[in-house]
Amino acid sequence: MLFVLAAHTATAGPPPLAFPSAEGCDGRAVDVAMVGDLMQHGEQLKASQRGDGTTTWQGVFDAVAPMLRGADLTIGNLETPIDSSQPYGGFPFFNAPESMLVALRDAGFDVLQTANNHCLDKGRRGALATLEAVRGHGFGTAGTWKSAEERGEPWVLRDLPGDIRVAFLANTYGTNGQPMPEGEPWLVNWLDAGQMQHDIARAREHADIVIVGLHWGGEYKHAPTASSGRPRRASSKRVRTS
């Protein structure tokens, strides 16, 4: 069975108090929480700064942490680079300190999607630094890759209660015009229907449930537009329920 997550920049209201269950063909189920657009604007960067020159995100997710920790698997769309070697900043070129990752881990996040329109805000260097930082804090990642070898298996696997294995993949519609590094087409997963169907089919060989994080759609829209519906239909062609 395939579940598609659409990671939009818009929100449609407060998060639900209970998680939907991802149910396998034999009735086994797991609770999966999904969160979009984890980013840092200038106001948040200013608020995170302490007098000694360090930053902290402590307390930012306290209100929702019990919900996130209560799921069997919690996935977030990390829509900012994490690169301490470059200046931090908000829109239009995001870059957040690693203290954000500390807070996300404490809040209960397990896997972070790194493919989105801001993943190249700090270029190739920032994208690779982000992977190193995110993985260094114990998160699984999907959507951007350090090498062609990594891209060869573009999913992250998680074994959940009930002996259920989940595979997560991620793709983005674009990178806000930021160019891909020459000779490194594997760095970012794009919304390519043929490639996505191939990746999903291969992931299903390793997992009971496949979840795909699609970063696409109209900004600040609460419903899909005609054009934003196309990637979802393309990725859903291989849904099987038996």
ABEGO torsion letter per residue (X at the ends): XBBBBBBBABBAEBBBABBBBBBBAAGBBBBBBBBBGBBBBAAAAAAABBAAGBBBABGAAAAAAAAAAABABBBBBBABBBBAABBBBBOABBBBBAAAAAAAAAAGBABBBABBAAAAAAEAAAAAAAAAAAAAAGBBBBGBBABAAAAABABBBBBBBGGBBBBBBBBBAEAGGBBBBBGBAAABBBBBAAAAAAAAAAAAAABABBBBBBBBEBBGBABBBAAAAAAAAAAAAABBAX
